[in-house]
Amino acid sequence: MFGLLKLIQSLIGALHSEGRPGQLAAGIVLGSFLGLTPLLNLHNAVIFAALVLLNVSFAGGMLGWALFVPVGFLLDPLFDSIGHSLLFTPGLRPLWTSLYNMPIVPLSNFNNTVVLGSLVFAVLFAIPLFIATRWAVVRYRATVGERVRRSRFYRALMASKAYNVYRMFRP
């Protein structure tokens, strides 16, 4: 329960922060990579490192991860068919063979149809998701944001003891 409250508080804090809408949108896009693709893969370690090291919203990344995990499970049959068609295309066979013979690349588990299909889908989905999320954040801040900031729920959430403890330990 405390984790969910912390996630809601950090998301609302990110929506109302002085950060640029692009930072929040980029965090959600990186989180969508984590949610759409199977978790224990080399590319997810790179994505998580980028989420931590780059100037993007970490709260947005965790929100994107949480939102896109169920979507990833629902779209697994689509990912399997995308990966299957890519892996078994005769013209791409030399590419897959050379990648598999490289030192670190096989750790990415690209020879799994679901992993490859979900990664390709996430890459193709990233730019439209970034544009839509950035637009939504700008629109939210211009229209609904101030009303939410004045609401009782927002003031109670931000004044709660749990939020004050969280703020003390936030970097």
N, C-alpha and C positions, 0 to 999 in steps of 0.2 A: 504494500500500500504506500509506504514512504517513497519507494522508487517511482511509482506512478505519479505521485504528487510532485516529486522532484522533476520528472520529465515534463509535466504540464507547466510547472513554474518556469523551467528553463526555456520551454518553447514560447510561452507568453512573454518572458523576458527578452527573448531573441526577437520576437515580432515587434516589441515596443522599444527595442534598443536603438542606439544611434548608428548601429552597423548598417552597411549598405545592403539593399535588397539582394544584390548579386552574391554577397557572402552567405546569406541564408539559403538562397537557391542552390548555390554550389554545394553547400553542406548536405542539402536534401538529395541532390543528384549523387553525391558520393555514397550517401547512406542507401540510396536505391540500388547501387551496385552490390552493396553488402547484402541487401535483402533479396535481390533477384537471383543471385548466383549462389551455388552451394557454398557453405561457410568455410570449410577447411580446405582452402586452396591458396596457392602462392599469390595469385593476383589480389585476393582479399586482404592479405597482409600488406601489400603495397597500397591498396586503397585505404586501409585503416591508417597506415603511416601518413598518407597524404592528408587524411582528415585531421590528424593530430598536428602535423607540421605546417600545413598551409593556413593562410589567413581566411578560413571559412568557419561557418557556424558549426561547432561541435554538437550543439543541441539540435540543430537542423539535421545533422548527419544521423544522430540517434533516432530522430523522428522518422526520417526517410527509411532507415533500417527497419523500424517497427512497422511502418505502413506497408512496406514492400515485401516483407517476408510472406504474408498470406498470398499476395499477388504472385510471388514466385512459385509457391506451391500449386496454385491454381493453373499457372501457365506452364508447368513442367511438361505436359504432353507436347505443347507447341515448341518448347525448347528442345525436346528430344528429336522432333522432326527436323528442326533447323540444323541441329548438330549432326544428325544422321545424313542429311543431304549434303552438308559440307564435308564430312569425313569420308563419304563414299563416292564423291565426285572424282572420276578418273583423272581429270586434269589437275586436281589439287593433291593427288597422292604423293608426288615428289616433294611438295612443300611439307606435308605432314611427316614424311620419312626423315627429311633433313632436320626438321624441328625436334623430332623425337631423339635424334642422335646428338643433339647439342647437350652441353653439360647440365644446365639448370632448368631448361624449358620443360622437360617432362614432369617436373615437380608441380607445374601449373595444372596438371591433370586434363590437358586439352583433348586428350584422346577419349574422354568420356563425352558422349553425345549431349547429355544435359548440361554439363559444364560449358562446353563450347557454344551450344545454342543459347544458353542464358547470357553468356558473356557477349556474344554478338548482338543479341537483342538489347542488352543494357547499353552497349556502346551506341547503337542506332537510336535508342530511346533517350539518351542523355541530353542532346541539344534541345529537342522539343520540350522535355521536362524542365530544363533550366529556364527556357523562355517563358513557359507557362507559370512556373513557380515564381519567377521574378516579377512577372506581371501581377500575379495574385497578391504578392506581398506589398507591392506598390499600391494596388487597389485597396487592400485591407487597411493600410496605414492612412490612406486618403479618405476613406469612407467610414469604416467601422471602428477603427483603432481608438479614436478618442472616446467614443461611447463606451467601449469595453473598459477603457482606463478609468472612467467615472463610475463604473458599475460597482455594486456592493460585492459581487463575487470576486472581482479583480482586487479590490482593496483588502478583502478578507484573506485572499490567497497570498498576496504580497506581504501582509502584516502577520501572517501566521508564524508561530514559534518555529515550525519546521523550516520555513523559508529563511528566517533570521539565522538559524544554525547553519543552513546551507550557505548563506552569504558569507559567514565568517570563514569558512574553509574553502571558498571558491578562489581560484588563483587570479 
